[in-house]
Structure formats: structure tokens, C-alpha cells
């Protein structure tokens, strides 16, 4: 039997004789030719039908091909999901110039808790049916990220209007005068009671584009944070216990918790920055959503940059000392 070195030497000699020096260069192990490869014309037909929003099985039936083959080709083309047919719109980031200029409001439905459920105990016999629902109403200031929340029975106008009044009053006691409020197109926010409340508070009401929650993205993001750190942060025995924990959590969020969009400072520190409240020096051009019915007078200044010589330098700042607010918190 020939030694391994001799076999390798013979193989390299054969390759050199067959193809010269180029044949000795390492290459992919993929075959040079594939007799069962789908023709390029068929691949183009699959792509054309997919861009007509046809499903993979429908394309396979029309072209007389296996579903698995069509699915593999669609994945290689990056068209495995219908969402890939439409490019995502560019991300529009904006920030108002001063606290109170714009207030984002939204709601999130939560299931009532009567006892620890099966998701915690692992026993399906602990399931509770018919406990009902309640809603957490949230508002967050666009410039300072100062937040206020309440747990109320529902999302209707009878709950939404008092929440607006409480939120505006709480911000006023914190030294913030609200000018505008942005909501989605829920029935409570399209009601006459909501319109009258905005008129009485001298607020301009802005509504988001239908089916576009990203327009109210700051409220949506704050809801995610609330669910992760408060509502679902631990196992609650009752809804009352969960609601009682909302007050200290909101206070912690406003006065102590670092916020990544604020150079790792808590929202309350923005109320203590005169340059942020009044000056437009060191600002960047504004990038705001196209709101056609926002007819405010005058050109609005841009969104201020993070304090410091650069955003990277600002991100290295230590969080400021806790700031005390006249926090009344949420109530059931």
C-alpha cells in the first residue's frame, strides 16, 4: 500500500498535468456543474409570480414544480416572506425642542389577575377564566421622556379624558406646560368629549396616520418598557398588587433609571437644564413626521444633541444624582 504522502504527491502531479498551476489552488467543494439545477428562466418566472404576491404552493402548482424547490428558490432570492416584497420605510427620528411641546398618549390592555396562573405554577388547573381586562394609560413627554401612567378600567372616553386631565395637571405641577398631545385613532380620541377636553386645556390634538403605530413610537416604546419592567417583571398575586407597584416604578423611571436616549440620564434631569429648555445652540436639523394639521406658528428649532463635545463623550457621562419630583403617581 502506498504511503499517504505518496498518494497526495501523485494527486497533485495529476492535477498539475491536467490544469497547470491554477489547478493546484484551493477551491470550493461545490460541483462545477449541476445537471438538476433549475434554469435561470424558471427562476425568473418564480420571482415574477412572487412579486405578484402569489404564495409558494400556488407558484409550484402553476409551474408544475415541487413546493420544496420553489420554497428553496424563494429563500435564496430573499423573498421567503411577503414582507420582503415591500421595502421598509426609512426610520424618522425626531425630538421636540422643549418639554411640554408634544405629549404622546397611548393605552395597553392588561388581563386582570385573581391568582397566580398556570404560566407561573406550571399547572393548567390554576387557569382563571373570566377575570376580565383593565387598561394602563400612559403618556410620555417627547423632549424630556418624563412619563406618567394610570391603571383604569377600560380604554373608553370615560377613562381617557380624566387621564388626560390628570396627566396635564401632574406635568404642570412639575413645571411643564403641555401644548400638544398626540394619540392614535381610537374611538376615545375621536370622541366629542376628548375634543372638548383638549379645547378646555388649550391643547392641539394630533392623530397618527392610520395603521402606523411608529408615528407614536415613543409611547409604544414606553409601553414595552412598562410591560417588561413592571407589569411582567415579576409574578403578581392580584391586579391590585400590580397596580400598587406602578407608582414606585414610575417614580424610579422618572428620577433614577438611566435612559439611553438621554445620554444615560433619568428624564427628570432634563427639567434642570436651562440650555435644553430655552436655547437652540448645538441643535441638529429637525426630523419630524409629516403632520399636515399641525399648524403651529413659526419655525421650530431642531432637536438638541446630547450634552458634551460629542454623543460618544456624552454617553460616557455618569448618571446625575436622583431628582425629586412632585410625583403623585398612578392610582387605580
RAVEN-V792715 format. One record per pair of residues at least 6 apart in sequence whose C-alpha atoms are under 8 Angstrom apart, sorted by the first residue. I is the first residue (numbers start at 0). J is the second residue. If there is no record, write none. Layout:
i=I j=J
i=I j=J
This chain:
i=11 j=23
i=14 j=22
i=14 j=23
i=15 j=21
i=15 j=22
i=15 j=23
i=42 j=72
i=45 j=58
i=45 j=69
i=45 j=73
i=46 j=73
i=46 j=76
i=48 j=58
i=49 j=55
i=49 j=58
i=49 j=78
i=50 j=84
i=52 j=81
i=55 j=66
i=55 j=69
i=55 j=70
i=55 j=73
i=56 j=66
i=56 j=69
i=58 j=69
i=59 j=65
i=59 j=66
i=59 j=69
i=70 j=79
i=73 j=79
i=77 j=83
i=78 j=84
i=91 j=286
i=91 j=287
i=91 j=288
i=92 j=286
i=92 j=287
i=93 j=285
i=93 j=286
i=93 j=287
i=93 j=288
i=93 j=302
i=94 j=141
i=94 j=142
i=94 j=285
i=94 j=286
i=94 j=287
i=94 j=301
i=94 j=302
i=94 j=303
i=95 j=101
i=95 j=141
i=95 j=142
i=95 j=301
i=95 j=302
i=96 j=142
i=96 j=275
i=96 j=276
i=96 j=279
i=96 j=299
i=96 j=300
i=96 j=301
i=96 j=302
i=96 j=303
i=97 j=142
i=97 j=143
i=97 j=275
i=97 j=276
i=97 j=277
i=98 j=140
i=98 j=141
i=98 j=142
i=98 j=143
i=98 j=175
i=98 j=176
i=98 j=177
i=98 j=270
i=98 j=276
i=99 j=140
i=99 j=141
i=99 j=142
i=99 j=175
i=99 j=176
i=99 j=177
i=99 j=178
i=99 j=179
i=100 j=140
i=100 j=141
i=100 j=142
i=100 j=176
i=100 j=177
i=100 j=178
i=100 j=179
i=101 j=140
i=101 j=141
i=101 j=142
i=101 j=177
i=101 j=178
i=101 j=179
i=101 j=180
i=101 j=181
i=102 j=138
i=102 j=139
i=102 j=140
i=102 j=141
i=102 j=177
i=102 j=178
i=102 j=179
i=102 j=180
i=102 j=181
i=103 j=138
i=103 j=139
i=103 j=140
i=103 j=141
i=103 j=180
i=103 j=181
i=103 j=182
i=103 j=215
i=103 j=217
i=103 j=218
i=104 j=136
i=104 j=137
i=104 j=138
i=104 j=139
i=104 j=180
i=104 j=181
i=104 j=182
i=104 j=218
i=105 j=136
i=105 j=137
i=105 j=138
i=105 j=182
i=105 j=183
i=105 j=218
i=105 j=219
i=106 j=134
i=106 j=135
i=106 j=136
i=106 j=137
i=106 j=154
i=107 j=134
i=107 j=135
i=107 j=136
i=107 j=222
i=108 j=132
i=108 j=133
i=108 j=134
i=108 j=135
i=108 j=153
i=108 j=154
i=109 j=132
i=109 j=133
i=109 j=134
i=109 j=135
i=110 j=130
i=110 j=131
i=110 j=132
i=110 j=133
i=111 j=130
i=111 j=131
i=111 j=132
i=111 j=133
i=111 j=237
i=111 j=238
i=112 j=130
i=112 j=235
i=112 j=236
i=112 j=237
i=112 j=238
i=113 j=127
i=113 j=130
i=113 j=236
i=113 j=237
i=113 j=238
i=114 j=127
i=114 j=235
i=114 j=236
i=114 j=237
i=115 j=125
i=115 j=234
i=115 j=235
i=115 j=236
i=115 j=237
i=116 j=125
i=116 j=126
i=116 j=127
i=117 j=123
i=117 j=124
i=117 j=125
i=117 j=126
i=119 j=234
i=132 j=152
i=132 j=153
i=133 j=150
i=133 j=151
i=133 j=152
i=133 j=153
i=134 j=150
i=134 j=151
i=134 j=152
i=134 j=153
i=134 j=154
i=135 j=148
i=135 j=149
i=135 j=150
i=135 j=151
i=136 j=148
i=136 j=149
i=136 j=150
i=136 j=151
i=136 j=154
i=136 j=159
i=136 j=162
i=137 j=146
i=137 j=147
i=137 j=148
i=137 j=149
i=137 j=218
i=137 j=222
i=138 j=146
i=138 j=147
i=138 j=148
i=138 j=166
i=138 j=218
i=139 j=145
i=139 j=146
i=139 j=147
i=139 j=217
i=139 j=218
i=139 j=221
i=140 j=146
i=141 j=217
i=143 j=266
i=143 j=267
i=143 j=269
i=143 j=270
i=144 j=266
i=145 j=253
i=145 j=266
i=145 j=267
i=146 j=249
i=146 j=252
i=146 j=253
i=147 j=166
i=147 j=249
i=147 j=328
i=147 j=329
i=148 j=166
i=148 j=245
i=148 j=249
i=148 j=328
i=148 j=329
i=149 j=162
i=149 j=245
i=149 j=328
i=149 j=329
i=149 j=330
i=149 j=331
i=150 j=242
i=150 j=329
i=150 j=330
i=150 j=331
i=151 j=158
i=151 j=331
i=152 j=158
i=154 j=187
i=155 j=186
i=155 j=187
i=156 j=186
i=156 j=187
i=156 j=188
i=156 j=190
i=156 j=192
i=156 j=193
i=159 j=187
i=159 j=188
i=159 j=193
i=160 j=192
i=160 j=193
i=160 j=196
i=164 j=196
i=164 j=200
i=167 j=176
i=167 j=177
i=169 j=326
i=169 j=327
i=170 j=176
i=170 j=177
i=171 j=177
i=172 j=325
i=173 j=324
i=173 j=325
i=177 j=202
i=178 j=201
i=178 j=202
i=178 j=203
i=179 j=202
i=179 j=203
i=179 j=204
i=179 j=205
i=180 j=202
i=180 j=203
i=180 j=204
i=180 j=205
i=181 j=204
i=181 j=205
i=181 j=206
i=181 j=207
i=181 j=215
i=182 j=188
i=182 j=204
i=182 j=205
i=182 j=206
i=182 j=207
i=182 j=215
i=183 j=206
i=183 j=207
i=183 j=208
i=183 j=209
i=183 j=212
i=183 j=215
i=184 j=206
i=184 j=207
i=184 j=209
i=187 j=193
i=188 j=194
i=194 j=204
i=197 j=203
i=197 j=204
i=203 j=293
i=205 j=290
i=205 j=292
i=205 j=293
i=207 j=214
i=207 j=215
i=208 j=214
i=212 j=219
i=213 j=219
i=214 j=288
i=226 j=232
i=229 j=241
i=229 j=244
i=229 j=245
i=229 j=248
i=230 j=241
i=235 j=241
i=239 j=331
i=242 j=330
i=242 j=331
i=243 j=330
i=243 j=331
i=245 j=328
i=245 j=329
i=246 j=327
i=246 j=328
i=246 j=329
i=246 j=330
i=247 j=328
i=249 j=328
i=250 j=326
i=250 j=328
i=252 j=265
i=252 j=266
i=253 j=265
i=253 j=266
i=253 j=267
i=254 j=265
i=254 j=266
i=254 j=267
i=254 j=268
i=254 j=321
i=254 j=322
i=254 j=323
i=254 j=324
i=255 j=264
i=255 j=265
i=255 j=320
i=255 j=321
i=255 j=322
i=256 j=264
i=256 j=265
i=257 j=263
i=257 j=264
i=257 j=265
i=257 j=266
i=257 j=318
i=258 j=264
i=258 j=265
i=258 j=266
i=261 j=305
i=262 j=305
i=262 j=306
i=262 j=310
i=262 j=313
i=262 j=314
i=262 j=315
i=262 j=316
i=263 j=314
i=263 j=316
i=263 j=317
i=263 j=318
i=264 j=317
i=264 j=318
i=264 j=319
i=265 j=318
i=265 j=319
i=265 j=321
i=267 j=322
i=267 j=323
i=267 j=324
i=268 j=319
i=268 j=322
i=269 j=275
i=270 j=276
i=275 j=303
i=279 j=300
i=279 j=301
i=279 j=303
i=280 j=303
i=281 j=303
i=281 j=304
i=282 j=300
i=282 j=301
i=282 j=302
i=282 j=303
i=282 j=304
i=283 j=301
i=283 j=302
i=283 j=303
i=283 j=304
i=284 j=300
i=284 j=301
i=284 j=302
i=285 j=300
i=285 j=301
i=285 j=302
i=286 j=301
i=304 j=310
i=305 j=313
i=306 j=313
i=307 j=313
